[in-house]
Amino acid sequence: MKPQITSLATSLPLVLTVVLFAAFAVTLDNFASTQNTYAILQTFALLGLITLGLSMTMLVGEFDLSVGSMVAVAGLITLKVGGDDLVTGAFAAMAFALLVGMVNALVFVWLRLSSLVVTVGTMIALSGFAYWLAGGKIVSTDNFDAGAFWDDSIFGIFSARSLLTLSAFGLMAGVLRFTRLGRDMVATGSRVHAAQACGVPIGRVHLFAFVFSSLCAGLAGVLLSISLATASATMGSNLLLQAVSAAIIGGVALAGGIGKPSGVLLGVLILTILNNGMSLLGAGSAAILLTNGVLLLIVVVLDGKAAAMFQKFRSKGLVRQG
């Protein structure tokens, strides 16, 4: 039997995660401590939800630029509508996120516009709505019990927020692997016209992807506002670029059709570990952003070389197709 050769792109996120964590653990005394691991997973809980949702739109060959603005709006709705009753506020925020996701999908499908055009419009509209909701102020609540529930440590390193995010990754992995919807999403992202000719309900696939992305961003905003007991119009301003970077580092192809939740999870961990370690080393935000960009460039280059090598081995019969 011919040997099976695994593409470097498949294992690269795992290797990077282990190498980065080990390097910072050796360099910094407290990096591998329980407290710092908890802090890393708290950051993962926020960025992970947003990246998971965004990556599903990327998987079907589209893009959702509105996720960062959705975080801010959801957080503001949670506190302004809910007041001390944060459950009511959270439901209102999630209902609004559901509506935004449906509007994104329906406008995209019905008008046949680029998803970039549709969601950049949504991003601008949501950003303006967030500033209107905030009224130039930071909105706050006196209900700190809910934040304590979501952020209290579990087994030292986890919290209810981080466990919820991990569960979302597990659920989406199951959907992609074991359901027809998951197969339809991969088919749509790979070759949309071929998938349509085979009877794949393209409209439903896009509807699910955009709604899921908006709901994930909305949930991230809800939990963040509850955790901080505050919300502002700029709360999610820097999350879009981080989410895109994490998804690409995690192996999601911009062209669609390629990507797994497990890889996305590792991509988010890579960024959170890198940013946390550099912060502990005293690096400023500019240096951290530069390092993130360099890392993204390295991953893209290595992934391209790995793909070329994989095709070369397959052409010589050293790799089985499928």
N, C-alpha and C positions, 0 to 999 in steps of 0.2 A: 504494500500500500504506500502511496506517495506521502511524504511528510507534509503535515499541515503547518504552514508558516503563518504566524499571527502578525498582522500589521502593527508597526510601531505606534501608529495613531491610537490603537486600542489600549495599549498599556502605558502610554506616555503620561496621562493625567495621574494615574496611580503612582508611577515612579516619581513624578514631581512632588506629589503630596508627601510621600515618605521622605524624600531628600530634603525638602524645605523644612519639614517638622524636625528632622534629625539635626540639620544644620543649626537651626535656631536653638534647639534644646542644648546643644553643645556650647554654643556661643553665649547664651543667656541663662543665668542661674535659675530664674523663676519661670522660664517660658513653659516648661512641661509641668508646672504645678497644677494642682486641681483648680485653683482660682482662675488661672489664666486660660486653662482649657475650657472652663465654663464661659469665660468672656469670648473666646473664639467661637464657641457654639451659639452664643447669643447673637453675635454678628451674622453667623451662618443662618440663623433662624429668619432674619430679616431678608438678607440678600438671596437666600435659597428659594424662598417662596416666589419672589419676583422673577428670578432667573428660570425657575421651573416653568412658570406660565409663559414667559417670553420664548423659551426654547421650543414650546409646542407650536407656536406660530411659525418659528423658523423651520421646524421639522416639516411642516406642510408647504414650505416654500414662500412664506409671507413674513411680515414683520409688524410688531406692535410698538410704536414709539410712545404711546401714551401711558406706559406703566408707571413712570416716575411721577407724573402729575396725578395719576389715580391714587397713589399712596397718600399724597398730601390731601386730596379731596376726601378720601375715605376717613382719614384721621380727623379732619375737621368736622365732618358730618357726625362721626361717633360722639365727639364731645359736645358739639352745639345742639344736636337733636336730643342726645341722651341725657346731658347734664350729669346728675348723679346716677341715673339709671342707664348705665353703659350698655346693658344688654339691648335695650330699645335702640340706642344709637348705633350699635354694631349691626343690628338687623337692617336699619335704614341705610347704612353705608354699603352693606353687601347687596341690598336690593338695587341701589344706585349703580354699583359696579356691574351687576348683571345687566342692567339696562344699557350701560355704556358698551359692554361687550357685544350685546345684540345689535346695537346701532352700528358699531364698527363693522360687524360681519355683514349685515344687511346692505349697508351702503356699498361695501366692497363687492358683494355678489351682484346686487341689482344694477349698479351703475358701471360695473366692470372697471373700476379705477384701481390704480396701484395702491397696495396696502400702505405703502409709505406716505402717499398723498392723503389717504383717508385718516390714518392715525396721527400724522403730524397736525392735521386740522383738529383732531380730538385733543391732542396734547396741548395745543394753544388754547382751545376752549376750556379745558379743565384747569389749566394754569390760571386763566382769568377768573374762573369760577372760584378757585381756591383763594385768590386774593380778595374777592368779594366776600366770601364767607368769613375770612379772617378779619377783614376790616382794618388791615394794617397792624393787627395785634397778634400776640401769641395767646391762643385759647387754652385754658387749663381747667382742671377739675379737682375737686377735693376728695374724690373717691380713689384712695390709694390701695384699697383691699384687692381690687381686681388686678391691679398691676402686680401686687405681691403674689397672687395666685399663679399668674402666668410666668413670673420670673423667679420664684423660690426654687432653690436648687433641688434636684432629684439625683440621688447617688453622687452628689458632689459636682458633677460636670454638666448634667442635663437640666432642662427646665421644661415646663409644659409647652412653651413656645418652640423650643428646639425639637422636642419630641413630635409635636404637631407637624413641623416642617419635614422631619424625617419620614413620618407617616405619609405625607403627601407625595414624597418621592417614591415610596414603596407602592402606593396606590397607582400612580401614573405608570410605573414600571409594569405592574400587572395588567393595566389596560392595554399598553402597547404590545405586550407579549401574548396575552391570552384572549383578546377580544377582536372581533371583526373591525371595530372602530379603530383600534390601534394599527391593524394592517392597512386599513384604508388611508390613515394619516400618512404612513410611510409611502404608500403607493402614490398618493396625491403629491407629496413633496418630491418624489423621484421623477415621475413623468405624468403631469396632470392630464394631458390629453389622452394618453394611453389608459390611465385610470378611469377617466370618464367614459371611454369607449368600452371598457370592461364592466360598466355598470356601477362604478363607485359613486355614491351620492356626494359629489364635490361640495355642494352648498352646505350640507349638514356637517361635513368635515371642517370646513372653514368656520361655520357657526360655532362648533364646539371649541376649536382652537382659540378664537378670539374671546369667547365668553370665559373660557378657562383662564386665559391670560389676565383678563380684567378682574376676575374673581380672586386670583392669587395676589395681584397687586393690591386689590381692595382689602383682602384679609391681612396682608402685611401692614397696610396703613392702620387698620383697626387695632391690631395687636401692638403696634409701635406706639400709637397715641395712648392706649391704655397703660402700657408699660411706663411711658414717660410722664403720664398724667398731663401732657401738653400736646398741642398740635399747632403747626404753622403752615403758611402757604409755600414755604421752601423746604418742607420736610423731606421730600423725595427727589430733590433737584439733581443730586449726583449719582442716583441709583441706576439710571438707564445705561450709562456707559459701563458701569461695573457689571451689570447683568449681561450685557452683550459680550463683554470680555470673558466673563466666567463661562458663558455658554460655548463660545468658540474654543476656549482652552479645554473645555470638557468634551470637545469632539463634535459639536453640532455644526453642520455645514450650512454656510450662508445660502447655498443654492437649494437647500432642502433635501429631504429624503434620508439624511444620515444624522444619527444622534440617539443617545440613550439617557434615561434619567440617572443611571449610575454614573455615567461620565459627567453629566451636568453637576451632580452632587460633588464629585471630585474637583471639578472646575471651580465651584464656589468655595470649597475648602482651601484650594490653592491660593486664591485671592485673599481670603480671610486670614490664613496663616501668614502669608507674605506681609500684608498690611499690619497685622498685629505685631509681628516680629520687628519690622522696621520702625514702628512707633516706639517699641520698647528700646530700640537702639538710639532713639532720639531724632529720627529722620522727620523732616517737615512734610507737609502735604504735597508740595511740588515734587519732592524727591520720590515720594510714594507713587504718585501718578506717573512719573517718568519710569519707574521700575515696572509698574503694571504694563505700560506700553511696550517696554523692551521685552518683557516676558511674553506678552501676546504675540509680538513679532517673531520671537524665537519659536514659539509653539506652531505658528502658521508655517514657518519655513520647514521645521522638522516634519510637520504633518504632510506638507507637499512632497518632501523627499521620500517619506515613508510610502506615500501613495504611488509614487513613481517606481520605487523599488518593488512594491507589491505587484504592480502590473508587469514589471520585468520578469519576476519569478513566475507569475502565472502564464505569461507568454511562452516560457520555457517548459511548462508542464510541471513545475515544482509545487504549485499550489492548486488544490482542487477548487473549482468554482462552486459557489453556493455555500 
